[in-house]
């Protein structure tokens, strides 16, 4: 229990990723839920979009008795919601809102948003409409609940990313007693500058957010993000790194920085972890062998990178260049490396030829008659010949020919346990790794390296990630592999140097003896312990206190 801080009676948290596993915000919310629920119990309510048929979403279990009066009141106002439990540690209350009916009133809603908040939706395209109608529906639900049932309560409404901002603004206008927190996990303009191959850092102090929004055709998203940041009772972001970006591109510094933590309940303990690791390694080596037509022994080093499909921001180009260098370094030797790129792409489905081979009589002994066509990918894509990752693999000669010691495989699906090839969850396969590599160019926090160390796997990241900067601050120096996390320097000018350093990190690990590797794994796990939500949740209490102590001037 935090001392002398004003706390809410009820917390509503809204995100497109509630009960919808599509990105890093899902990890933020799902790993933090148990820690917050210990304090707030069922007065912690998550709100997400109702995207799937009620029988399809395994992440959500409806309970029609839970807050039944809320559901009835919303329905009487024309808003359909389902209320139940989010199937994650802590099983918090989740509300899924049906936002489809609001599309009919979209133009009127956008007109009001301009008149009331100067949110410019004129140049909206892509996912803007869907996200905005969800956000509006979420805010409308809380408006109904607060007006009818929670008038005298201290209420916090936390909106994550621009996708939840519109509803927050309308709710704040309708219910000024509700205190709002807006959290950006990355600015839309910063990500867009980086993703469009512009030099974000070299010219950082010269960028103007409004000007870049117009140049990059991002006016609508930038507008909702900026107005939400300025109008919320408390504006937050996830790292000091991103706070600097907010000051420059949104003209607003964060009131509180909310670093991302992790819940170690997701990680198996003791013999269960050892068994998971053994099973995952066996499966990965089997699938890789079936693809390339070559048995990989147990001494094969397994490394990986992963994350959202953001080619430059995630550093997949640097990763592949480092694999090319590593392949040349190891050429002619006996050491094999299995290098995995676990990145959701435009996936068509599991490869039938790979499925057939995995079920063949020779699969158990890894006896195969040559490689499959395109032996660098586990699933079929709609755009097999245009995928940037796969095309660069081919250009760099990472095609898994027999004389390549580094075997690179793109796993282009969500590892949800139902992909048709691995049929294991991402965390289960993560345990198989010996080393993970995340050469990020733009990474406001960086959950993938934090998840890696939580699974006792040493990793390499960069000082352009919030996590990498946090590691350096904890150590008081740049992290090295012996520390469990190697933090590389990266900027707009050192692409090749970064790739070389990453290659050297893998070689360093290969040259380490068992005792040295075990030390790396132990030290990696120590960072995960320091980053548990039980340590970081105090920053959320600061944000609640800050918001609840604001007087409404809007």
URBEL-V920186 format. One record per helix or strand of 2 or more residues. SS is the DSSP state (alpha for helix, beta for strand). FROM is the first residue (numbers start at 0). LEN is the number of residues. If there is no record, write none. Layout:
BEGIN
ss->SS from->FROM len->LEN
ss->SS from->FROM len->LEN
END
This chain:
BEGIN
ss->beta from->9 len->5
ss->alpha from->23 len->20
ss->beta from->43 len->6
ss->beta from->59 len->3
ss->alpha from->67 len->9
ss->beta from->80 len->6
ss->beta from->92 len->5
ss->alpha from->99 len->18
ss->alpha from->127 len->22
ss->beta from->154 len->6
ss->alpha from->161 len->13
ss->beta from->178 len->6
ss->alpha from->187 len->8
ss->alpha from->203 len->3
ss->alpha from->208 len->7
ss->alpha from->218 len->13
ss->beta from->233 len->4
ss->alpha from->239 len->10
ss->beta from->255 len->2
ss->alpha from->263 len->3
ss->alpha from->269 len->23
ss->beta from->300 len->6
ss->alpha from->315 len->15
ss->beta from->336 len->6
ss->beta from->346 len->4
ss->alpha from->351 len->7
ss->beta from->378 len->3
ss->alpha from->387 len->8
ss->beta from->405 len->6
ss->alpha from->425 len->5
ss->beta from->434 len->3
ss->alpha from->446 len->8
ss->beta from->458 len->4
ss->alpha from->465 len->10
ss->alpha from->480 len->3
ss->beta from->484 len->4
ss->alpha from->494 len->17
ss->alpha from->513 len->17
ss->alpha from->532 len->16
END
